[in-house]
Each structure stands twice: as C-alpha cells, then as structure tokens.
C-alpha cells in the first residue's frame, strides 16, 4: 500500500515550523557567530530540511541533494549580503526540485522555476525584513511561494489516491467500460 503524499500541505506546514523556529534558532546561533552568518546558517538549515522532504516526495536518494547544498555554505560565511545569499538559495532549491527530485525536461520546468524565483525575489524586495519577526514571516512566506510549485506543476496527489482506492478488479472493470463505450455499432 502506497502512502499518500501531500507536498502542498506539508510544504506549508514545514514553512510554518521554520517560521516559528527562526527566532530562537537564529538568536542561539548569533551567540556563536555574527548576525548575518547566523541568519544565513539558519536559512541553510531550513533549506537542507526542505531538500530532504523534496527528495522523499520525489523518491530520490537523499545524498544527491547534498552537493547543491554544500555549494551554498561558502556564501553564508564569505558574504554579508542577504540578497545574494537569497538569490543563490533560490537557485539551489530550483536545482534540487526541478533538476534532481522532480525533473521536468524542456521549457515548462524552466519557466515554472523562473516564475517562482522571480515571484520570491519580488516579494523579498517589496517586504524587506527589518526585524527578527519580519524575517520569521518572510521564511513562512518563502515556503508558501514554494508550495505553489506543487499546485501548478506537479500532480502527484490525484494519481496516488487513485492507485490506493482502486483495486485490480475495479481497474479492469473501468478498462472494460472504456473499451465498450469506444465501440460504436
């Protein structure tokens, strides 16, 4: 029996968890490292968790998402610009989602990722976080935008529910009905 995966709902709930955990985690990391690095490391940890979720939903090996995440680590400590880190993080998440976990060939996958990245960048530019609470809301907003990918580009829920609810006899019955309706006397 297959498990029903709900990536839209789970992305929203994971984003809510990350938004709530942002303040205590970033303040705890700030005790050891600079504020911008603490925020970057907190966001990286959230992205790493999301990459694990994506690889689970896409039935891919979790180790394949490690390389893109490791490329993002130097940007945390070598750069004080959160805008640059955010743009790099969007590129890494797009690479993990559309390149590794849910590969989409051609223009459709690229257009979907570009649309989500552009939407995320515009929202960050318009609602530039100035306080810790604004950052927490921004983290949740980021995952709300990421959930849109599963709404518009991946339709796994309906296919999995159908395979769970329909047994072999029901499937054969539907195929026979379809064949009989196609035959015109």
N, C-alpha and C positions, 0 to 999 in steps of 0.2 A: 504494500500500500504506500503510495506516494504522499508526502507531506504537501499541503497547500502553502505556497509561499506568497506573502503579501508584501512586495517590496515598497509599494507606496506608503502603506500604513506603517511599516517598520522603519522606513526612512524618516518619516515624520516623528515617530516616537524616539528614534535614535537621536534625531536633531534636538528634540525637547530635552532628552537626557543630557546631551552635550551642552546645551544652553544653560541648564541648571548646574552642571558640573564645572562650567567655565570659570566662574568667580573663585570658588575655593581652590581649584587646581592651579590656576594662573597665579593666585596670591601665594600659594605654597611654593611654587617654582620660583617666584620672584624673591623668595628668601635666599636662594642659592645663586641665581643668575640675574642679569639685567632684565628690566621690564619687557623690552621689545623681544628679547630672546625667550622670555618666559611665555609670552603670548604666542610666539611662533611655535614653540615646542608644544604648547597646549593644543594649538590648532593641528599640528602634525600628528599628535596622538589621536585626536578625533578622526583625522583622515585615515590613519592606519586602521582604526576600528571599522570605519566605513568600508575600507578596501577589503577587510576580512568578510564583512557582510556581503559585499558585491561578489566576491569570489565564491562564497557559499551559495548565493542565489543563482549564479551563473554556472554552478557545478564545475568550477575550475580549481586547479591546485593553488592553495593559498601562497605557496612560496613564489609563484610567478608575479605576485604583486609587490614583492619586497624590493626589487631593483628600482622601479619608478619611485617608490617612497624614499629609498636611500639617496636618490638624486636630489631630493628636496631638502635633506638635512643640512648641507652646507649653506643653503640660503637662509636658514634660521640664524646662524651664528655669524656669518660674514656680511650680512646686510641689515641695516636698521630700518629699511623701508618696508612697511607692512603691505603697501600696494604691490610692490614687486613680488613679495612672498605670496600674496593672494593670487596674483596672475599665474605664478608658477604652480601653485596648488591647484588652480583650475585646470591647467594643462595636464598635471599628473593625474587628477581624478578623471579627466576625459580619456586619458591614455588607458587607465585601468578599466574604466567602464566600457568604452567602445572598442578598445584595442585588445583587451585581454578577456574580460568577463562576458560581454555581450557584443561580439564582433559584428559589425554591420558593414558590408562592403559597399563601396560606391559613395555617391554624393549624399544619400539620405542620412547615413550615420554622421558624416562630417557636418552636414547642415544642422542636425539636431544638437551636436556638441557645440558648434559655434553659436547657435541661438542661446543655449543655456549659459555658456560662458559670457556672452555679451550681456544677457539679462542679469547675471550675477554681478558682473563688473559695473553695470549701470546702477544697480541697487546699492552696491558698496559706495560708489561715488556720490550718490544722492544722499544716502544715510550714513555718512562717515561717522564711525563710532568715536565718541569723545570720552566716554566714561566706561567703567567696567561693566555696568549693567547694559549699556548700549552695545558693548561687544557681545555680551551673552545673548541679547536679542538678535544681533547680527549673525551669530552662529546658528541660531534656530532658523532664521530667515534663509541662510545659505542652504540648509538641508531641506527646507520647504521648496526651494527652487530646484534642488537636485531630485526631489520626488516627482517633479514634472516630467523628467525623462521617462519614467516608467508609465506615466499616464499617456504620453503621446507616442512613444517609440517601442515599447516592449509590452506585449500582450500575453504574459505567461499565466496569469491567474485563471482566465477562462479556459484555457487549454488543460490546465492541471485539474481544475474542478470537474471538467467533463470526463477526463480519464479516470477519476476516482468514482464518480457517481454511476458511470455506465459499465456494466459487466459485459462479458463476451456475448451472452445471448442478446442483450439489448442492442449492442453494436451490430450484430448480424441481422437483427430484426430491422434496424434503421437502414442498413445497406440494402436489404431485400425490398423495403418500401421505396427507396430511392430508385432502384432498378425498375420496379413495377410502374412507378409514375413516369419514368422516362420512355417506356414502351407505349407507343401510340398505335392503336389498331385502326 
